[in-house]
Amino acid sequence: MSDDLDPQLMRQFAQAAETLPEAPFHTRVTEQLHRGRIRRVLTNAMWAALRGLLAGFGVGLATPFQKRVGRPALFALAAAALMAWAAF
């Protein structure tokens, strides 16, 4: 095997040592992260609003039954279950 350096190999090493385009890469990755975060926040907010709406409907539907039947423990349990479900 020869100890001579291959010019094509030296050219590839020189290309590998070039600086990478940091600014465009950093900008692109940062924009993608922000876009994903905004999407997540909006999705979570919509789910929370839907849960709150459903919990309100549940409490509103359970209230007449609580007054007629007179079982405050059942109503309290249903309200607590709806609030726990809405929180998670």
N, CA, C and O atoms as a GROMACS GRO file, in nm:
protein
  352
    1MET      N    1   0.084  -0.117   0.000
    1MET     CA    2   0.000   0.000   0.000
    1MET      C    3   0.089   0.124   0.000
    1MET      O    4   0.192   0.129   0.067
    2SER      N    5   0.049   0.221  -0.074
    2SER     CA    6   0.128   0.341  -0.092
    2SER      C    7   0.100   0.442   0.019
    2SER      O    8  -0.011   0.448   0.072
    3ASP      N    9   0.202   0.522   0.054
    3ASP     CA   10   0.187   0.627   0.153
    3ASP      C   11   0.147   0.760   0.090
    3ASP      O   12   0.137   0.861   0.160
    4ASP      N   13   0.125   0.761  -0.040
    4ASP     CA   14   0.087   0.885  -0.109
    4ASP      C   15  -0.058   0.921  -0.072
    4ASP      O   16  -0.144   0.834  -0.055
    5LEU      N   17  -0.082   1.050  -0.062
    5LEU     CA   18  -0.217   1.098  -0.030
    5LEU      C   19  -0.301   1.108  -0.156
    5LEU      O   20  -0.254   1.157  -0.259
    6ASP      N   21  -0.419   1.063  -0.149
    6ASP     CA   22  -0.512   1.066  -0.261
    6ASP      C   23  -0.571   1.208  -0.270
    6ASP      O   24  -0.627   1.256  -0.172
    7PRO      N   25  -0.561   1.274  -0.384
    7PRO     CA   26  -0.613   1.411  -0.395
    7PRO      C   27  -0.765   1.418  -0.376
    7PRO      O   28  -0.816   1.514  -0.320
    8GLN      N   29  -0.836   1.317  -0.422
    8GLN     CA   30  -0.981   1.318  -0.406
    8GLN      C   31  -1.019   1.302  -0.258
    8GLN      O   32  -1.114   1.365  -0.210
    9LEU      N   33  -0.944   1.219  -0.187
    9LEU     CA   34  -0.967   1.202  -0.044
    9LEU      C   35  -0.937   1.332   0.031
    9LEU      O   36  -1.011   1.368   0.123
   10MET      N   37  -0.832   1.400  -0.007
   10MET     CA   38  -0.798   1.527   0.057
   10MET      C   39  -0.908   1.632   0.032
   10MET      O   40  -0.938   1.713   0.119
   11ARG      N   41  -0.965   1.630  -0.088
   11ARG     CA   42  -1.073   1.724  -0.122
   11ARG      C   43  -1.197   1.694  -0.035
   11ARG      O   44  -1.263   1.787   0.012
   12GLN      N   45  -1.227   1.568  -0.014
   12GLN     CA   46  -1.342   1.532   0.069
   12GLN      C   47  -1.319   1.573   0.215
   12GLN      O   48  -1.412   1.619   0.282
   13PHE      N   49  -1.198   1.556   0.263
   13PHE     CA   50  -1.167   1.602   0.400
   13PHE      C   51  -1.181   1.753   0.411
   13PHE      O   52  -1.229   1.804   0.512
   14ALA      N   53  -1.140   1.825   0.308
   14ALA     CA   54  -1.150   1.971   0.310
   14ALA      C   55  -1.298   2.014   0.309
   14ALA      O   56  -1.335   2.109   0.378
   15GLN      N   57  -1.380   1.944   0.232
   15GLN     CA   58  -1.522   1.977   0.230
   15GLN      C   59  -1.588   1.946   0.365
   15GLN      O   60  -1.678   2.018   0.408
   16ALA      N   61  -1.544   1.842   0.430
   16ALA     CA   62  -1.601   1.806   0.560
   16ALA      C   63  -1.564   1.908   0.667
   16ALA      O   64  -1.636   1.923   0.766
   17ALA      N   65  -1.453   1.977   0.650
   17ALA     CA   66  -1.407   2.073   0.750
   17ALA      C   67  -1.471   2.211   0.730
   17ALA      O   68  -1.447   2.300   0.812
   18GLU      N   69  -1.551   2.230   0.625
   18GLU     CA   70  -1.615   2.359   0.602
   18GLU      C   71  -1.718   2.385   0.711
   18GLU      O   72  -1.775   2.292   0.769
   19THR      N   73  -1.741   2.512   0.736
   19THR     CA   74  -1.840   2.548   0.837
   19THR      C   75  -1.980   2.520   0.786
   19THR      O   76  -2.008   2.533   0.667
   20LEU      N   77  -2.066   2.481   0.876
   20LEU     CA   78  -2.204   2.451   0.839
   20LEU      C   79  -2.287   2.579   0.843
   20LEU      O   80  -2.256   2.671   0.919
   21PRO      N   81  -2.392   2.586   0.762
   21PRO     CA   82  -2.479   2.705   0.764
   21PRO      C   83  -2.567   2.704   0.889
   21PRO      O   84  -2.679   2.653   0.887
   22GLU      N   85  -2.516   2.761   0.997
   22GLU     CA   86  -2.585   2.758   1.126
   22GLU      C   87  -2.711   2.843   1.130
   22GLU      O   88  -2.816   2.796   1.176
   23ALA      N   89  -2.703   2.964   1.083
   23ALA     CA   90  -2.815   3.058   1.099
   23ALA      C   91  -2.944   3.007   1.031
   23ALA      O   92  -3.048   3.005   1.096
   24PRO      N   93  -2.940   2.967   0.905
   24PRO     CA   94  -3.066   2.918   0.843
   24PRO      C   95  -3.119   2.792   0.912
   24PRO      O   96  -3.240   2.776   0.931
   25PHE      N   97  -3.029   2.702   0.949
   25PHE     CA   98  -3.071   2.580   1.017
   25PHE      C   99  -3.136   2.613   1.151
   25PHE      O  100  -3.243   2.561   1.184
   26HIS      N  101  -3.072   2.698   1.228
   26HIS     CA  102  -3.124   2.736   1.360
   26HIS      C  103  -3.260   2.805   1.346
   26HIS      O  104  -3.351   2.777   1.424
   27THR      N  105  -3.273   2.894   1.249
   27THR     CA  106  -3.399   2.964   1.227
   27THR      C  107  -3.510   2.867   1.189
   27THR      O  108  -3.621   2.876   1.241
   28ARG      N  109  -3.480   2.774   1.099
   28ARG     CA  110  -3.580   2.678   1.054
   28ARG      C  111  -3.626   2.587   1.169
   28ARG      O  112  -3.746   2.563   1.184
   29VAL      N  113  -3.533   2.538   1.248
   29VAL     CA  114  -3.569   2.450   1.361
   29VAL      C  115  -3.650   2.527   1.465
   29VAL      O  116  -3.748   2.475   1.517
   30THR      N  117  -3.610   2.650   1.495
   30THR     CA  118  -3.682   2.731   1.593
   30THR      C  119  -3.825   2.759   1.546
   30THR      O  120  -3.919   2.752   1.626
   31GLU      N  121  -3.843   2.790   1.419
   31GLU     CA  122  -3.977   2.815   1.365
   31GLU      C  123  -4.064   2.690   1.375
   31GLU      O  124  -4.181   2.700   1.411
   32GLN      N  125  -4.008   2.574   1.345
   32GLN     CA  126  -4.084   2.450   1.353
   32GLN      C  127  -4.124   2.420   1.497
   32GLN      O  128  -4.234   2.372   1.522
   33LEU      N  129  -4.035   2.448   1.592
   33LEU     CA  130  -4.068   2.425   1.732
   33LEU      C  131  -4.180   2.517   1.778
   33LEU      O  132  -4.270   2.474   1.849
   34HIS      N  133  -4.174   2.644   1.738
   34HIS     CA  134  -4.278   2.739   1.779
   34HIS      C  135  -4.412   2.702   1.716
   34HIS      O  136  -4.516   2.712   1.782
   35ARG      N  137  -4.410   2.659   1.590
   35ARG     CA  138  -4.534   2.620   1.524
   35ARG      C  139  -4.597   2.501   1.595
   35ARG      O  140  -4.719   2.497   1.614
   36GLY      N  141  -4.516   2.404   1.633
   36GLY     CA  142  -4.566   2.288   1.704
   36GLY      C  143  -4.620   2.323   1.841
   36GLY      O  144  -4.721   2.268   1.884
   37ARG      N  145  -4.555   2.416   1.910
   37ARG     CA  146  -4.599   2.457   2.043
   37ARG      C  147  -4.732   2.531   2.035
   37ARG      O  148  -4.820   2.508   2.117
   38ILE      N  149  -4.747   2.618   1.937
   38ILE     CA  150  -4.871   2.693   1.921
   38ILE      C  151  -4.986   2.597   1.893
   38ILE      O  152  -5.095   2.611   1.948
   39ARG      N  153  -4.961   2.499   1.806
   39ARG     CA  154  -5.063   2.400   1.773
   39ARG      C  155  -5.105   2.321   1.897
   39ARG      O  156  -5.224   2.296   1.919
   40ARG      N  157  -5.006   2.282   1.978
   40ARG     CA  158  -5.034   2.207   2.101
   40ARG      C  159  -5.115   2.290   2.199
   40ARG      O  160  -5.211   2.240   2.258
   41VAL      N  161  -5.079   2.417   2.216
   41VAL     CA  162  -5.149   2.503   2.310
   41VAL      C  163  -5.294   2.522   2.265
   41VAL      O  164  -5.385   2.516   2.348
   42LEU      N  165  -5.315   2.547   2.136
   42LEU     CA  166  -5.452   2.566   2.087
   42LEU      C  167  -5.535   2.438   2.101
   42LEU      O  168  -5.652   2.444   2.137
   43THR      N  169  -5.475   2.324   2.073
   43THR     CA  170  -5.546   2.197   2.087
   43THR      C  171  -5.583   2.172   2.233
   43THR      O  172  -5.696   2.132   2.262
   44ASN      N  173  -5.490   2.194   2.324
   44ASN     CA  174  -5.518   2.176   2.466
   44ASN      C  175  -5.627   2.272   2.514
   44ASN      O  176  -5.713   2.234   2.593
   45ALA      N  177  -5.624   2.394   2.467
   45ALA     CA  178  -5.726   2.492   2.506
   45ALA      C  179  -5.864   2.450   2.455
   45ALA      O  180  -5.963   2.464   2.526
   46MET      N  181  -5.870   2.399   2.333
   46MET     CA  182  -5.999   2.355   2.279
   46MET      C  183  -6.053   2.236   2.358
   46MET      O  184  -6.172   2.231   2.387
   47TRP      N  185  -5.966   2.140   2.393
   47TRP     CA  186  -6.012   2.025   2.472
   47TRP      C  187  -6.058   2.069   2.610
   47TRP      O  188  -6.158   2.018   2.660
   48ALA      N  189  -5.988   2.163   2.672
   48ALA     CA  190  -6.027   2.211   2.804
   48ALA      C  191  -6.162   2.282   2.797
   48ALA      O  192  -6.246   2.264   2.886
   49ALA      N  193  -6.185   2.360   2.693
   49ALA     CA  194  -6.314   2.428   2.677
   49ALA      C  195  -6.426   2.326   2.656
   49ALA      O  196  -6.535   2.341   2.711
   50LEU      N  197  -6.399   2.224   2.577
   50LEU     CA  198  -6.500   2.120   2.555
   50LEU      C  199  -6.532   2.045   2.684
   50LEU      O  200  -6.648   2.017   2.712
   51ARG      N  201  -6.429   2.013   2.761
   51ARG     CA  202  -6.452   1.946   2.889
   51ARG      C  203  -6.532   2.033   2.984
   51ARG      O  204  -6.624   1.984   3.050
   52GLY      N  205  -6.500   2.161   2.991
   52GLY     CA  206  -6.575   2.252   3.076
   52GLY      C  207  -6.720   2.263   3.033
   52GLY      O  208  -6.810   2.267   3.116
   53LEU      N  209  -6.743   2.268   2.902
   53LEU     CA  210  -6.879   2.275   2.849
   53LEU      C  211  -6.957   2.150   2.885
   53LEU      O  212  -7.072   2.158   2.930
   54LEU      N  213  -6.896   2.035   2.866
   54LEU     CA  214  -6.964   1.909   2.900
   54LEU      C  215  -6.987   1.896   3.050
   54LEU      O  216  -7.091   1.846   3.092
   55ALA      N  217  -6.892   1.941   3.131
   55ALA     CA  218  -6.911   1.937   3.276
   55ALA      C  219  -7.027   2.029   3.315
   55ALA      O  220  -7.107   1.993   3.402
   56GLY      N  221  -7.037   2.145   3.254
   56GLY     CA  222  -7.148   2.236   3.282
   56GLY      C  223  -7.282   2.176   3.244
   56GLY      O  224  -7.379   2.186   3.318
   57PHE      N  225  -7.286   2.111   3.126
   57PHE     CA  226  -7.409   2.043   3.086
   57PHE      C  227  -7.445   1.931   3.184
   57PHE      O  228  -7.561   1.913   3.220
   58GLY      N  229  -7.344   1.858   3.226
   58GLY     CA  230  -7.369   1.749   3.321
   58GLY      C  231  -7.424   1.799   3.452
   58GLY      O  232  -7.518   1.741   3.506
   59VAL      N  233  -7.367   1.905   3.504
   59VAL     CA  234  -7.416   1.962   3.630
   59VAL      C  235  -7.556   2.019   3.610
   59VAL      O  236  -7.643   2.005   3.696
   60GLY      N  237  -7.577   2.084   3.496
   60GLY     CA  238  -7.710   2.140   3.467
   60GLY      C  239  -7.816   2.032   3.452
   60GLY      O  240  -7.930   2.052   3.494
   61LEU      N  241  -7.781   1.919   3.394
   61LEU     CA  242  -7.876   1.810   3.380
   61LEU      C  243  -7.898   1.737   3.511
   61LEU      O  244  -8.008   1.687   3.535
   62ALA      N  245  -7.797   1.731   3.596
   62ALA     CA  246  -7.811   1.658   3.723
   62ALA      C  247  -7.885   1.739   3.828
   62ALA      O  248  -7.940   1.682   3.923
   63THR      N  249  -7.887   1.871   3.815
   63THR     CA  250  -7.950   1.955   3.917
   63THR      C  251  -8.099   1.927   3.936
   63THR      O  252  -8.142   1.913   4.050
   64PRO      N  253  -8.178   1.918   3.830
   64PRO     CA  254  -8.321   1.889   3.852
   64PRO      C  255  -8.344   1.754   3.921
   64PRO      O  256  -8.434   1.740   4.004
   65PHE      N  257  -8.265   1.655   3.886
   65PHE     CA  258  -8.281   1.524   3.947
   65PHE      C  259  -8.244   1.529   4.095
   65PHE      O  260  -8.305   1.460   4.176
   66GLN      N  261  -8.147   1.608   4.129
   66GLN     CA  262  -8.106   1.620   4.269
   66GLN      C  263  -8.217   1.681   4.352
   66GLN      O  264  -8.240   1.640   4.465
   67LYS      N  265  -8.286   1.778   4.297
   67LYS     CA  266  -8.392   1.844   4.373
   67LYS      C  267  -8.514   1.754   4.387
   67LYS      O  268  -8.577   1.753   4.493
   68ARG      N  269  -8.548   1.679   4.285
   68ARG     CA  270  -8.667   1.593   4.291
   68ARG      C  271  -8.645   1.472   4.380
   68ARG      O  272  -8.727   1.440   4.466
   69VAL      N  273  -8.535   1.405   4.358
   69VAL     CA  274  -8.511   1.281   4.429
   69VAL      C  275  -8.467   1.308   4.572
   69VAL      O  276  -8.501   1.232   4.663
   70GLY      N  277  -8.392   1.414   4.592
   70GLY     CA  278  -8.346   1.447   4.725
   70GLY      C  279  -8.227   1.365   4.770
   70GLY      O  280  -8.216   1.330   4.888
   71ARG      N  281  -8.141   1.334   4.680
   71ARG     CA  282  -8.020   1.258   4.714
   71ARG      C  283  -7.898   1.346   4.690
   71ARG      O  284  -7.835   1.338   4.584
   72PRO      N  285  -7.865   1.430   4.786
   72PRO     CA  286  -7.753   1.522   4.766
   72PRO      C  287  -7.618   1.450   4.753
   72PRO      O  288  -7.527   1.502   4.689
   73ALA      N  289  -7.605   1.333   4.812
   73ALA     CA  290  -7.478   1.261   4.802
   73ALA      C  291  -7.454   1.216   4.658
   73ALA      O  292  -7.341   1.224   4.609
   74LEU      N  293  -7.558   1.170   4.591
   74LEU     CA  294  -7.545   1.128   4.452
   74LEU      C  295  -7.509   1.246   4.362
   74LEU      O  296  -7.424   1.234   4.274
   75PHE      N  297  -7.573   1.359   4.386
   75PHE     CA  298  -7.542   1.478   4.308
   75PHE      C  299  -7.398   1.524   4.333
   75PHE      O  300  -7.327   1.560   4.240
   76ALA      N  301  -7.357   1.523   4.459
   76ALA     CA  302  -7.220   1.565   4.492
   76ALA      C  303  -7.118   1.471   4.427
   76ALA      O  304  -7.014   1.516   4.379
   77LEU      N  305  -7.149   1.342   4.426
   77LEU     CA  306  -7.059   1.245   4.363
   77LEU      C  307  -7.051   1.268   4.212
   77LEU      O  308  -6.943   1.264   4.154
   78ALA      N  309  -7.166   1.292   4.150
   78ALA     CA  310  -7.168   1.318   4.006
   78ALA      C  311  -7.092   1.447   3.973
   78ALA      O  312  -7.017   1.451   3.876
   79ALA      N  313  -7.112   1.551   4.053
   79ALA     CA  314  -7.041   1.678   4.028
   79ALA      C  315  -6.891   1.661   4.047
   79ALA      O  316  -6.812   1.715   3.970
   80ALA      N  317  -6.851   1.584   4.152
   80ALA     CA  318  -6.709   1.562   4.175
   80ALA      C  319  -6.647   1.482   4.062
   80ALA      O  320  -6.534   1.510   4.021
   81ALA      N  321  -6.720   1.384   4.011
   81ALA     CA  322  -6.669   1.304   3.899
   81ALA      C  323  -6.654   1.390   3.774
   81ALA      O  324  -6.555   1.379   3.702
   82LEU      N  325  -6.750   1.476   3.749
   82LEU     CA  326  -6.741   1.565   3.631
   82LEU      C  327  -6.626   1.665   3.645
   82LEU      O  328  -6.557   1.695   3.548
   83MET      N  329  -6.607   1.716   3.765
   83MET     CA  330  -6.497   1.811   3.785
   83MET      C  331  -6.362   1.741   3.772
   83MET      O  332  -6.268   1.797   3.715
   84ALA      N  333  -6.351   1.620   3.824
   84ALA     CA  334  -6.226   1.545   3.810
   84ALA      C  335  -6.199   1.514   3.665
   84ALA      O  336  -6.085   1.522   3.619
   85TRP      N  337  -6.304   1.477   3.591
   85TRP     CA  338  -6.287   1.446   3.448
   85TRP      C  339  -6.246   1.572   3.371
   85TRP      O  340  -6.162   1.566   3.281
   86ALA      N  341  -6.306   1.686   3.407
   86ALA     CA  342  -6.274   1.811   3.339
   86ALA      C  343  -6.132   1.857   3.370
   86ALA      O  344  -6.069   1.923   3.288
   87ALA      N  345  -6.083   1.823   3.488
   87ALA     CA  346  -5.948   1.867   3.526
   87ALA      C  347  -5.841   1.789   3.451
   87ALA      O  348  -5.731   1.840   3.430
   88PHE      N  349  -5.871   1.668   3.411
   88PHE     CA  350  -5.772   1.585   3.343
   88PHE      C  351  -5.813   1.569   3.201
   88PHE      O  352  -5.744   1.503   3.123
   0.00000   0.00000   0.00000
